[in-house]
Amino acid sequence: MTHKLKISEEYYIAVENKEKKFEIRFNDRNFQVGDRILLQEITENKDYTGREISGVITYITKYEQKEGFVVFGFKQI
C-alpha cells in the first residue's frame, strides 16, 4: 500500500536533509510496517509545490500518543 501524505515545507526540508525520519499522524489509513509513503510538499496556502519524497515505513508505535494517532519511522527510498 502507498499512502500519499501532505507535508508542510518546514518538515519537508527536514526530511529532505535526513534530519527527520518519523511522522506523527492520525491513523485513519491503518498504517503498517512495509507500507510506502509519498510525502508531498505543500505551501502555507495548502498548494502542492510538486516536490515529493518516497519512503517505506519501518516502525510504528502508539506510545504516549493522542487517541487515534501513531508515530511511524521511515526510511527514504
Helices and strands as residue ranges (DSSP letters): E 2-8, H 9-16, E 22-26, E 36-42, E 48-61, E 69-76
